[in-house]
Amino acid sequence: MSTAALPKTNIFCKRAAAALLVFLVVPQIAFAAAIRIMPLGDSITKGYINSDCETSTCNGYRKPLNDLITGFGGYEVDFVGSLQHGDFPDKQHEGHAGYMADVTGVEIGIGNSIALETCAWVNTNPADIVLLHAGTNDIVKDPNDIGKILDEIYSCNDRKEKTWVVVALIINRYNGDNQATTAFNQALRSYAENRIAQGDKIVIVDQEHALVYPADMYDEEHPNNSGYQKMADAWWLQGFQEILPVASAGIDQNVNPGTTVNLNGGNSIGTNLGYVWSQIAGTPNVTLVNADTALASFTAPSVGGGTTLTFKLTVTDGNQFAHYDECYVDVNGPPLAAAGSDQAVKTGEIVTLDGTGSTDPGGAVQSYHWQQTAGSPLVSLAGADSSKAAFTAPSAGSGGLDFTFKLTVTDNKGAQNEDICIVHVNGPPVADAGADRHVSGGSVVVLDGTQSKDEDGSIAAYRWEQVGGSPTLALEGSETSKASFTAPGAAGGAVRLTFQLTVTDNLGVQAVDSAVVDISVPPIADAGADQEVESGSIVNLDGSGSAGGTNDLASYAWVQTSGPHVALSNPAVEKPAFSAPSGITSDVALTFLLTVTDSAGLQSTDSCTVTAIAEHRSSGSGGGGGGGGGGCFITTAGDRSVKGSAKEKF
């Protein structure tokens, strides 16, 4: 069943969320304006990406991070620092281009050390959370240099017990294979984990592996916009979500008067959470039970016409941060429309739309109205103003037709609700019995219906049957997508057999197609008698003895299959010629294969052998004893006639 969106008077969702710094003053809670965040580091924190960075485009990771925290997370934040860059309002930071993590050599001026100036920065602009990404300019070997920065944050900051530091494993260089960076990050992780174990409020974020190198880099050291976005994602997912609580007031509810309503904040996220529930809108005011726990409850009041009550859940954690969420409880709401299940029907079928499942928890359904909202053609609905309507399913093509119907129900108080259902009119399947073909007697013929299809369902059954030609054959696999038979002989001429395929889809709709199989006597190839020839002589191959069977010959194709390669004058004619190899010292046999094809595509093959006689066999003189060994070689007519009469034709 497809359920349409409920109107405003029913269950409706609205989420208001904010994160605030919390100072606990028992028994009241006071909220600061926003979370103060200090981005601290070098030009990467500044957001360098091009030469215009000093004017307006230096957003870096700070702008997308601001969007994540405020937009996606729903927190109020305030970036702090002595510098301002970027084209968004909250652009303060402490990202100092060219600064080292620490300065140990007198050749580097004191103004280039982050560690030496951190104390002044954090005291001038106190922060609740410091984002620290430092070390790229010097690729420091000792994580204690970062430790000096942490020491300055915690020793000089009068809010040291409330300040969190999110320490970044720094990004790599352009080629993504900077061993010094990786080694530094490994040492930094161990160092930071050790300080965490000692109680420091530190969270580690892996920025090195957040980027893809070099795709996310603008130059050797700085990310491009996609790289800065991934840095922002890492700060948010690995850093802020480890620090900030997330309130969840649960789903909005639609209840009846007198029922016990449970407000569930159990899906809120954070450590050592405290809970405060309060009613902030709607009448009458209800009495909340266990308002200082994750699960609060109240009894739904009885109010004529219904009422919407709004509740706010505020969660606080041990890190002094808070977050809130709201939920709505609609008492005695509108009716609930139920247009019934979606349906799949056949052409010509009477379709019934059933809305009798519609209900009204706080009253009674007063009226029904059905309306076609999608699909063509427009059908005629009988009983459109009753709980059940009907129409006749129209004809549909192979893909079928979809119709959408909306049911609107009105209760005894005038409140309305809608629901939709979809009716699919099944399209017939498409049968495909395969291509017509020519075969020779004795061959196994496979009838292939696998290309049959049903675009809006599935094919449930196949049936093959012979509908034309003689003799009538037994089909193997006649109830499957592929059937087969052995072709009978066609000595008396061509035999034409016709086979019909019927396919049935999952709703019982059928389609048919047929294929014709012509059975013919194949041709007979005759490559001629074997030959013995003198070396270097012109040899003619003779396929003129070949003959068609039922059909005329259409083509000849000669190919040499053994012996030294020779060039045929034209391998596609009946009698091609070639020059026998010359300069040979021993007899050489060359074999040729002739393939003949008739007009129906049936083929037959035959081969012949041509032996080229070595020159010494004809030029030597006879002698006896130990003289020169002359002689002659004779192939008898009987030898050749045996080959010619015994070879088999196909």
C-alpha positions in Angstrom: 0.0 0.0 0.0 1.3 3.4 -0.9 0.5 6.0 1.9 0.3 9.7 1.0 1.7 12.4 3.3 -0.5 13.1 6.2 -1.9 16.7 6.5 -0.7 19.2 9.0 -3.5 18.3 11.5 -2.2 14.7 11.7 1.3 13.4 12.6 3.8 16.0 11.4 7.5 16.4 12.0 9.4 19.5 13.0 12.8 19.4 14.5 14.4 22.4 16.2 17.9 21.7 17.4 20.6 23.8 19.0 23.9 23.1 20.8 24.8 25.4 23.7 27.7 25.6 26.1 26.3 24.7 29.5 27.3 26.1 32.9 25.7 24.1 35.6 24.3 26.2 38.4 22.0 23.9 40.5 19.1 23.8 40.2 18.9 25.9 37.0 20.8 25.5 33.7 22.3 28.6 32.0 23.1 28.4 28.3 25.9 30.4 26.6 25.2 31.8 23.1 27.3 29.3 21.1 30.1 26.8 21.2 33.4 28.8 20.7 35.7 27.0 18.3 39.3 28.0 17.5 40.9 26.6 14.3 44.6 26.6 15.1 47.5 25.9 12.7 49.3 27.2 9.6 48.2 28.1 6.0 46.1 24.9 5.8 44.0 26.2 8.6 43.9 29.6 7.0 42.6 27.8 3.8 45.2 28.8 1.2 44.2 27.7 -2.3 45.3 30.4 -4.7 46.8 33.9 -5.0 43.4 35.5 -4.2 43.4 33.9 -0.8 44.1 37.2 1.0 40.9 38.9 -0.5 37.9 36.6 -0.3 38.4 33.0 -1.2 40.4 31.6 1.8 37.6 29.4 3.2 39.6 26.2 3.6 37.9 23.6 5.8 36.3 26.2 8.0 33.3 27.1 5.9 32.2 23.5 5.1 32.8 22.6 8.7 30.7 25.6 9.8 27.9 24.4 7.5 28.1 20.8 8.9 28.0 21.9 12.6 25.2 24.5 12.2 23.2 23.1 9.3 23.5 19.3 9.6 24.1 19.2 13.3 21.8 22.0 14.4 24.3 23.5 16.8 25.1 27.2 17.4 28.8 28.0 17.0 31.2 30.9 17.1 34.6 30.6 15.4 37.2 32.6 17.3 40.7 33.9 16.6 42.7 37.0 15.7 42.7 36.4 11.9 39.8 36.7 9.4 39.7 35.1 6.0 36.9 33.7 3.8 33.6 34.8 2.2 31.3 33.6 5.0 30.3 35.6 8.1 31.9 33.5 10.9 35.5 33.5 9.6 37.8 34.1 12.6 40.7 31.7 13.1 44.3 31.3 14.1 45.7 29.8 10.9 49.1 31.5 10.5 50.8 30.9 7.1 54.4 29.7 7.3 54.4 29.0 11.1 56.2 26.0 12.4 54.8 23.8 15.2 57.8 24.8 17.3 61.1 26.8 16.9 64.4 25.3 18.0 66.8 27.2 15.8 67.8 30.8 16.1 67.7 31.1 12.3 63.9 31.0 12.6 62.3 34.1 14.0 60.2 33.9 17.2 57.1 35.1 15.3 57.1 31.8 13.3 56.4 29.5 16.2 52.8 28.4 16.9 53.8 27.1 20.4 55.4 30.4 21.4 52.2 32.4 20.6 49.5 29.9 21.6 49.2 31.3 25.1 48.4 34.8 23.9 45.9 33.6 21.3 43.8 31.3 23.6 43.8 33.9 26.4 42.6 36.7 24.0 40.0 34.4 22.4 39.0 31.7 24.9 37.6 28.6 23.1 35.6 25.6 24.1 37.1 23.4 21.3 40.5 23.9 19.6 41.1 22.3 16.2 44.8 21.7 16.0 46.5 20.9 12.6 50.2 21.8 12.8 53.6 20.5 11.6 53.2 20.5 7.8 55.8 23.3 7.4 58.6 21.6 9.3 57.4 18.0 9.3 58.5 17.8 12.9 60.0 14.5 14.0 59.1 14.8 17.6 55.4 14.8 18.7 56.5 16.6 21.8 56.6 19.8 19.7 52.9 19.4 19.3 52.9 18.7 23.0 54.3 22.1 23.6 51.3 23.6 21.9 49.0 21.5 24.0 50.8 22.6 27.1 50.3 26.2 26.2 46.6 25.6 25.6 46.1 24.0 29.0 48.5 26.1 31.1 47.7 29.6 29.8 43.9 29.1 29.3 41.8 30.1 32.3 39.2 27.7 30.9 41.6 24.8 30.7 39.2 22.3 32.5 36.5 23.1 29.9 38.6 23.2 26.7 38.7 20.3 24.3 41.6 19.9 21.8 40.9 18.0 18.6 44.4 17.0 17.4 44.8 16.2 13.7 47.1 13.6 12.3 48.3 16.0 9.6 47.7 15.7 5.8 50.3 14.2 3.5 52.2 15.9 0.7 51.1 16.0 -2.9 52.4 12.6 -3.9 50.7 11.0 -0.9 53.9 9.0 -0.1 55.6 11.3 2.5 57.2 8.8 4.9 58.2 11.6 7.3 54.5 12.7 7.6 53.4 9.2 8.2 56.1 8.5 10.8 55.3 11.8 12.5 51.5 11.0 12.6 52.2 7.5 14.1 54.3 9.0 16.8 51.7 11.8 17.4 48.9 9.3 17.8 50.9 7.4 20.4 51.7 10.7 22.2 48.1 11.9 22.1 46.7 8.6 23.3 49.1 8.7 26.2 47.9 12.2 27.2 44.3 11.1 26.9 45.1 8.2 29.2 46.4 10.8 31.7 43.1 12.7 31.6 43.7 15.3 28.9 40.5 16.3 27.0 41.9 15.3 23.6 40.3 13.7 20.5 42.4 12.4 17.6 41.2 13.0 14.0 43.0 11.2 11.1 43.3 13.9 8.4 46.2 12.1 6.7 43.9 9.3 5.4 40.8 11.5 4.9 42.2 12.8 1.6 42.9 11.1 -1.7 46.4 12.0 -3.1 46.9 13.8 -5.5 43.3 14.3 -6.4 42.4 16.3 -3.3 45.5 18.5 -3.4 45.9 22.0 -4.8 49.7 22.1 -4.6 52.5 20.3 -2.7 51.1 21.1 0.8 47.6 22.5 0.4 44.3 20.8 -0.4 41.9 21.9 -3.1 38.2 22.5 -2.4 37.4 18.8 -2.4 40.3 18.1 0.0 39.1 20.9 2.4 35.6 19.4 2.3 37.0 16.0 3.3 39.0 17.6 6.1 35.7 19.2 7.3 34.0 15.8 7.2 36.7 14.3 9.2 36.6 17.1 11.9 32.8 16.6 12.1 32.6 12.8 12.1 35.7 11.9 14.1 36.0 15.0 16.3 32.7 16.8 17.0 30.6 13.8 17.1 32.9 12.4 19.8 32.5 15.5 21.9 29.0 17.0 21.4 25.8 15.3 22.6 22.9 14.7 20.3 19.4 14.9 21.6 16.7 12.7 20.1 13.2 13.3 21.4 11.8 10.3 19.4 9.2 10.1 16.7 6.1 12.3 16.6 2.9 10.5 17.7 -0.8 10.3 17.0 -2.7 9.1 20.1 -6.2 8.7 21.5 -7.4 10.5 24.6 -6.8 8.7 27.8 -3.9 6.7 26.5 -0.5 6.7 28.2 2.0 8.5 26.0 5.7 7.6 26.3 8.3 10.2 25.3 11.5 8.3 24.4 14.9 10.1 24.4 16.8 6.8 24.6 18.4 7.3 21.2 20.2 10.4 22.3 24.0 10.3 22.0 26.6 11.3 24.5 28.3 10.3 27.7 27.0 10.9 31.2 23.8 12.4 29.8 21.3 14.3 31.9 17.7 14.7 30.6 15.1 17.4 31.0 11.7 17.1 29.3 9.3 20.1 29.1 6.1 21.0 27.3 6.6 24.1 25.2 3.4 24.4 23.2 -0.2 23.1 23.0 -3.1 23.1 25.4 -3.9 21.9 27.9 -0.7 21.6 29.9 -0.1 18.0 30.9 1.8 16.5 33.9 5.0 14.8 32.9 6.1 11.8 34.9 9.9 11.2 35.1 10.7 14.4 33.3 14.3 14.2 34.3 15.0 10.8 32.7 15.3 9.5 29.2 11.7 8.1 29.3 9.0 10.5 30.3 5.3 9.9 30.1 1.8 11.5 30.4 -1.8 10.8 29.9 -3.3 12.1 26.7 -6.0 14.6 27.5 -9.5 14.6 26.0 -10.0 17.7 23.9 -12.8 18.2 21.4 -11.5 18.5 17.9 -8.1 17.2 19.0 -4.9 19.1 20.0 -1.2 19.1 19.2 1.2 19.1 22.1 4.9 20.0 21.6 7.6 18.6 23.9 11.3 19.6 24.2 14.1 17.3 25.3 17.3 18.9 26.5 20.3 16.6 27.1 23.5 17.7 28.8 26.7 15.7 29.1 29.8 15.6 31.2 31.7 17.8 28.8 29.5 20.8 29.6 27.6 20.8 26.3 23.9 20.6 25.6 21.6 19.9 22.7 17.9 19.8 22.3 15.2 18.2 20.1 11.5 18.5 19.9 8.6 16.1 19.2 4.9 16.5 18.6 2.0 14.5 20.0 -1.3 14.8 18.1 -4.2 13.8 20.3 -7.4 12.6 18.6 -6.2 13.2 15.1 -7.8 12.8 11.7 -8.9 9.5 10.1 -6.4 7.2 8.5 -7.1 6.4 4.8 -6.2 3.0 3.5 -6.6 2.6 -0.2 -5.8 -1.1 -0.1 -2.9 -3.1 -1.5 -1.4 -2.4 -4.9 -2.7 -4.8 -7.6 -1.6 -6.5 -10.8 -4.6 -7.4 -13.1 -5.3 -8.7 -16.6 -6.9 -6.8 -19.5 -10.7 -7.0 -19.3 -10.7 -7.9 -15.6 -13.1 -6.0 -13.2 -10.9 -4.3 -10.7 -12.2 -3.4 -7.2 -10.6 -0.6 -5.2 -11.2 -1.3 -1.5 -11.0 1.5 1.1 -12.9 -0.4 3.8 -9.7 -0.6 5.8 -9.8 3.2 6.5 -10.2 4.1 10.2 -10.7 7.1 12.5 -9.2 6.5 15.9 -11.1 9.4 17.5 -14.4 9.2 15.6 -15.8 7.8 12.5 -15.2 8.0 8.7 -17.9 10.1 7.3 -17.3 9.9 3.5 -15.0 8.4 0.8 -13.9 9.8 -2.6 -11.8 7.9 -5.2 -10.0 9.8 -8.0 -7.6 8.6 -10.7 -4.5 10.7 -10.4 -2.1 9.0 -12.9 -2.2 6.7 -15.9 -3.8 6.7 -19.3 -6.5 6.2 -20.5 -8.9 7.8 -18.0 -11.1 4.9 -16.7 -14.7 5.1 -15.6 -15.0 4.5 -11.9 -18.2 3.1 -10.6 -18.9 3.9 -6.9 -16.3 6.7 -6.7 -18.0 8.1 -3.6 -18.2 4.9 -1.7 -15.7 2.7 0.2 -15.3 0.5 -2.8 -15.0 1.6 -6.4 -14.6 -0.5 -9.6 -13.5 -0.3 -13.2 -12.7 -2.5 -16.2 -9.0 -2.9 -16.9 -8.2 -1.6 -20.4 -6.0 -3.3 -23.0 -2.2 -2.9 -22.4 0.9 -3.3 -24.6 3.8 -5.6 -23.7 5.0 -3.2 -21.0 1.6 -3.0 -19.3 -0.1 0.1 -17.9 0.1 1.7 -14.4 -2.8 3.6 -12.9 -2.7 5.5 -9.6 -5.9 6.1 -7.6 -6.2 8.4 -4.6 -8.7 7.8 -1.8 -9.7 10.8 0.4 -11.6 10.0 3.6 -13.3 12.6 5.8 -14.2 12.0 9.4 -17.2 13.3 11.4 -15.2 16.4 12.4 -14.3 17.4 8.8 -10.7 16.2 9.1 -9.3 14.5 6.0 -6.6 12.0 5.1 -5.4 10.6 1.8 -3.9 7.3 0.6 -3.0 6.0 -2.9 -2.9 2.6 -4.5 -1.4 1.5 -7.8 -3.1 -0.9 -10.2 -0.9 -2.4 -12.9 -2.7 -3.8 -16.0 -0.6 -6.7 -17.1 0.9 -6.6 -20.6 1.2 -9.8 -22.6 4.5 -11.6 -22.9 6.4 -11.7 -26.2 7.1 -15.1 -27.6 10.2 -15.6 -29.7 10.6 -19.0 -31.4 14.0 -18.1 -32.9 15.0 -17.7 -36.6 13.9 -19.9 -39.4 16.7 -22.2 -40.6 18.0 -24.8 -43.1 19.4 -28.1 -41.8 20.5 -31.4 -43.3 18.9 -34.8 -42.5 20.2 -36.5 -39.4 21.3 -33.3 -37.6 20.0 -32.4 -34.1 17.9 -29.3 -34.3 17.4 -27.1 -31.2 14.4 -24.9 -31.1 15.4 -21.9 -28.9 12.7 -19.8 -27.1 15.0 -18.2 -24.6 14.7 -14.7 -26.2 11.0 -14.7 -25.2 10.3 -12.1 -22.5 7.7 -10.5 -20.3 8.5 -6.8 -19.6 6.2 -6.4 -16.6 6.4 -9.9 -15.1 7.9 -13.2 -15.8 7.4 -16.2 -18.1 5.9 -19.1 -16.2 5.6 -21.8 -18.9 6.7 -22.7 -22.4 5.1 -25.2 -24.8 6.4 -26.3 -28.2 4.4 -28.2 -30.8 4.7 -29.1 -34.5 1.9 -27.4 -36.4 3.0 -28.0 -40.0 4.9 -30.5 -42.2 5.4 -34.2 -42.4 6.5 -36.4 -40.8 5.3 -35.5 -37.3 8.2 -35.6 -34.9 8.6 -36.3 -31.2 10.0 -33.2 -29.5 12.3 -33.5 -26.5 11.9 -30.8 -23.9 8.6 -29.5 -25.4 7.6 -27.9 -22.0 10.9 -26.0 -21.6 12.4 -22.9 -23.3 14.5 -25.2 -25.6 13.1 -28.2 -27.5 15.0 -30.5 -29.8 14.6 -33.2 -32.4 16.6 -35.2 -35.0 15.9 -34.0 -38.6 14.6 -36.8 -40.8 16.2 -37.5 -44.2 15.2 -35.5 -47.3 16.2 -37.9 -50.1 13.0 -37.1 -52.0 13.5 -33.3 -51.8 13.3 -30.6 -49.2 11.1 -31.1 -46.2 9.5 -28.1 -44.4 8.4 -28.4 -40.8 6.7 -25.6 -38.8 6.9 -25.4 -35.0 4.9 -23.1 -32.7 6.0 -21.8 -29.3 3.4 -20.7 -26.7 4.6 -18.8 -23.7 2.5 -18.1 -20.6 3.3 -15.3 -18.1 2.9 -15.2 -14.3 -0.7 -14.0 -14.7 -1.7 -16.6 -17.2 -1.5 -14.4 -20.3 -0.2 -16.1 -23.4 1.6 -15.3 -26.7 2.7 -17.4 -29.6 5.4 -17.4 -32.3 6.5 -20.0 -34.9 9.7 -21.1 -36.6 10.2 -22.9 -39.9 12.9 -25.6 -40.3 13.7 -26.7 -43.9 15.4 -30.1 -44.2 17.5 -30.5 -47.4 19.9 -33.0 -48.9 23.4 -31.4 -48.4 25.8 -30.8 -51.3 28.7 -33.1 -52.1 32.2 -31.7 -52.3 34.7 -33.3 -54.7 38.2 -31.9 -54.5 39.4 -34.1 -57.4 42.0 -36.9 -57.5 45.4 -36.7 -55.8 48.2 -35.7 -58.1 52.0 -36.0 -58.5 53.6 -33.1 -60.3 57.0 -31.9 -61.2 58.6 -29.2 -59.0 57.9 -25.7 -60.3 55.1 -26.8 -62.6 51.6 -25.2 -62.8 49.0 -27.3 -60.9 45.3 -27.1 -61.4 42.9 -28.1 -58.6 39.6 -29.4 -59.8 36.4 -29.2 -57.8 34.1 -29.6 -60.8 33.0 -33.0 -59.6 31.1 -31.3 -56.6 27.4 -31.3 -56.8 24.4 -29.7 -55.0 21.9 -31.7 -53.1 18.4 -30.3 -52.8 19.8 -26.8 -53.5 22.2 -25.4 -56.0 25.8 -24.8 -55.2 26.5 -21.2 -54.2 30.2 -21.0 -53.5 33.6 -22.8 -53.4 36.3 -22.2 -50.8 39.8 -23.8 -51.1 42.3 -23.7 -48.3 45.7 -25.3 -48.0 45.9 -27.5 -44.8 49.5 -28.9 -45.0 52.8 -28.6 -46.8 54.9 -25.6 -47.9 52.6 -22.6 -48.4 51.7 -21.9 -52.0 49.5 -19.1 -53.4 46.2 -20.2 -55.0 45.2 -18.1 -58.0 41.7 -17.7 -56.7 40.5 -19.9 -53.7 36.9 -19.0 -54.3 36.6 -20.7 -57.8 36.0 -24.2 -59.0 39.4 -24.7 -60.5 42.2 -22.6 -58.9 45.8 -23.0 -59.9 49.2 -22.7 -58.2 52.9 -23.2 -58.9 54.4 -26.3 -57.3 57.4 -25.7 -55.1 60.7 -25.6 -57.0 64.3 -26.4 -56.0 63.2 -29.1 -53.6 65.6 -32.1 -52.8 62.9 -34.5 -51.7 59.2 -35.1 -52.5 56.8 -32.6 -50.9 53.1 -33.3 -50.2 50.6 -30.4 -50.2 47.0 -31.0 -49.0 44.0 -28.8 -49.9 40.5 -28.7 -48.4 37.5 -27.8 -50.5 34.3 -26.5 -48.9 31.2 -26.1 -51.0 28.2 -24.2 -49.8 24.7 -24.4 -51.3 22.1 -21.7 -51.6 20.5 -22.7 -48.2 23.8 -22.4 -46.4 24.5 -26.2 -46.1 28.1 -27.3 -46.6 30.3 -30.2 -47.5 34.1 -30.7 -47.6 36.6 -32.9 -49.4 40.4 -32.8 -49.7 43.1 -33.8 -52.1 46.9 -34.2 -52.0 49.4 -32.9 -54.5 52.9 -34.4 -54.3 55.7 -32.3 -55.9 58.5 -34.6 -57.1 62.1 -33.7 -56.2 64.2 -32.7 -59.2 66.8 -35.6 -58.9 64.0 -38.2 -59.4 63.6 -37.2 -63.1 67.2 -36.0 -63.9 69.3 -38.9 -62.6 70.5 -41.8 -64.8 70.3 -45.5 -63.9 73.3 -47.3 -62.8 74.4 -50.3 -60.9 76.7 -51.3 -58.1 78.3 -48.5 -56.3 77.8 -45.8 -58.9 75.4 -42.8 -58.6 72.1 -43.8 -57.4 69.6 -42.9 -60.2 66.2 -44.3 -60.6 62.5 -43.5 -61.2 59.4 -43.5 -59.0 56.1 -44.8 -60.3 52.6 -44.1 -58.9 50.3 -46.6 -60.5 46.9 -45.7 -61.9 45.5 -48.2 -59.4 46.9 -46.3 -56.5 45.2 -43.1 -57.7 41.9 -44.7 -58.6 41.7 -46.1 -55.0 41.9 -42.6 -53.6 39.3 -41.2 -56.0 36.8 -43.9 -55.4 37.2 -44.4 -51.7 36.9 -40.9 -50.4 33.7 -40.1 -48.6 31.5 -37.1 -49.6 29.7 -35.0 -46.9 
